[in-house]
Amino acid sequence: MTLLGFETEEIHDVVRILTGVLHLGDLEFCEKGDGSQLSDLDVAEKVGRVVGVSVESLQSALCTRTLQIRSETQIVLLRTDQAFDCRNAAAKALYGRLFEWLIRRMNEKLFVAHDAQSIGVLDIFGFESFDVNSFEQFCINFANEKLQQHFTHHIFRMEQAEYATEGIDVTRIEFIDNEESIALIEGSPGIIRMLDEEIYIPKGSDSSLVEKLHKAFFKSDKEQ
């Protein structure tokens, strides 16, 4: 938020409202006559303090409903189950309005006026295998392997390393690492480099490339 240029007061307000939403979830109600009332005034005071309302106003908003009938105003008492529903609705409303405000403010901060604007769409092919795989398909599948490597690195390796640094005890998540596949394709030697070299050889051919790949990467059952 600081990088986006939010004011310190705005950031504090966001945290304050989120705190109010969390404390709202801790509010409890008990029966009072035909209606209900807040049962824990300490929590109610916390809510009122962070959202900027008094406990009396909070009590009135959550435990009663105002009906306007012609020129008359009538206060209807809410049962405890209705008060809980009202509490949940208030929390959702606060969170929803905060979310919409954040989106609007981020759009305002990120918007840069240009004479011409455009939207770019990246369409990623899925990993595919055909009876005959062309060089184009090879490149598509390799791109997908790189994207998968980026995903596993950030989601699994970096996150788990951060947990370990902070001393958080978590069950280690096992995942399939495609690093060997990436190295096979783009390493040195790698399929791409050997293919590039074969192209520039005067008598280069498919069979010659396959023979070189076989010598470079084939391992017998004993070697494996």
N, C-alpha and C positions, 0 to 999 in steps of 0.2 A: 504493500500500500504506500509505503514511503517512496519507493522507486516510481510509482505511478503519479506521485505528486499530491497525495492526500495530505490535508492539514492535520497537525497533531490533535487538534480538538475533534476533528471528524473521526480519527482512529479511536480516540477515547470514547466517543459516543457509540461507535459500533460495538466496542467491547462492553460498554455499559448496558446496551440494549440486549446483547446476547446473555449477559449475566442476569438480566431481568427475566428473560425467557426461561433460563435454567431454574431460577428461584420460583417462578410461577408453577413449574412442575412439582415443586415441593409443598405447595399450599394444600392444606387439608381442611375439610368442612365437617361440621357436626350439626345435629338438629337443634332448632331453637323454635319452640312453638310449632306453628304451621309452616315455618320456613327453615332457613339454615343460616349459619354464621361461620366465620373463619375460626378455626380451632387453635391455630398457632400464631399468635400475634407477632412473635419474634421474626418468623419467616415473612409475615405480611409486611413488617417494617422494612425488611431487606428489599422486598419487591418494590414497595413504595419509594424507597430511597433511590434506587437505581433507575426506575422509570419515571420518577418525578411526580408521584401522586401521594396523597395522604392515605393512611390505613382506612379512614372512614370512607373515602371515595372508592377505594378498592373493594371494601365490603359492600358498598351500594351497587357497584358495577357488576360484581360477580354473584351476589346473593339476591338481587331483586331485578325486576324488569319493569320498565315504565311504559304504560299504555296511554295513548292520547285518544280519547273518545270525545269527538266534537270539541267542546270548550273545556272539558274536564280532563284532568291528568290523574291516572290511577297507578299506584305502585303495587305490583304483584310480587309476592314472596316466592322464591324458588326453592324447590326441594334440594336435598344434598346431591342427588344424582344430577339434577339440572345445573347446580352450581359447579360441579366437576366438569360438565360439558362446557359450561361458560368459560371456566378456567382454561381448558384445552383450546377452545376457539380463540381466546385472547392471545395465548402463546403462539398459535399458528398465524394469527393476523399480524402480530408484531414481527415475527420471523419473516413472513411473506413480504411485508412492506420494506423491511430492511434489505432483503434480497433484491427486490426491484430497485431500490435506491442505489445499492452497490453496482448493479448492472448499468444503470443510467449514468452514474458518476464515472465508472470505468470507461464507458463509451465516450463520455465527454473528454476524459483525460487522454485517451488513445486516438481520438479523431484528429486527423490532419487533413486540412482542406487541399484538394487538388483539382485542377481543371478537368482531368479525366480520371475516373475511378474504374477499377475492374475487380472481379472476383476470380481467384484461381482455384481450380478443383483438381486434386490429385487422386487418380483412380489407380488403386493397387490391384494387380492381378493376384489371384490365389496360387498356391503351389500346385503345379500340374505335371503329369507324366503321361506322355502319349506313346503309341507304338513307335513313332519316329519323332524324336525331339530335335528341333532345329536349334541353331545358335541363338536365335531370339528367345526361345523358351529357356535355354540355359541361362541367359542373362536375367530373365524374369525371375526364375527360381533362385538365382544367386542374390538378386535384390531382396527377395523375401527372406532369405537366410540372414542377410545383414540386418534387416529390420527386426527379425526375431532375436538376433544377438543383442541389438540395442535394447530391446524390451527386457530380456532376461538380465542384462547387466544392470539396468536402472531399477527394475522392480525387485530382483532377488539379491544380487551381489551387493549393490550399494546400500540397500535398505538393511540387510542383515549385518553388514559391516558397521553401519551407524548404530544399530542396536547393541552390537558387541562393544563399541566404543563408549556408549552411555551406560553399559553395565546392565542392560535389560535382558532378562533371561527369557528367550523365546525358543520354541521348538524349531530346529533348523528345517527349512523347506527345501526338499530335494527337487531338482528340476533337470531336464535334459539340456545339456550344454552342447551347442553346435559349433564350438570353437574349432574342433578338429576339421569339420566340414569346411569352415571358412578358410582355414589355413591350407587345406588341400586345393582350394580354388585359387586363392590370391596370394599364397605364400611364395617362398623362393627356395626350391623350385615349386611352382604351382601350375595348375592347368592353364590359367590365363596367360602366364608368361611363356610357357612351352608352346601354346597355340600361337602366340605372337611371333615367336622365333620360327616356327614351322612355316608361317606365311612368307617370311623373307628368304627362306632357303630355296634356291633355284629348283631343286627337285623335290620339294616338299609335297606330301600327300597325306590322305586320311590314314592309310595303312601305316605310314612312317610315324605319324603322330601317335597312333594307338600303340605301336611298338615301344616308343619312347615313354609313354605314360605307364605302360606295363612294367618297364624296367625300373622306373622311378618310384612307383607306388605299390607294386604288387608285393605282397608278403605271403610266404608259404604258411601252411598250418603250423609248422614248427616255430617259425619266426613270430607268429601271432601269439 
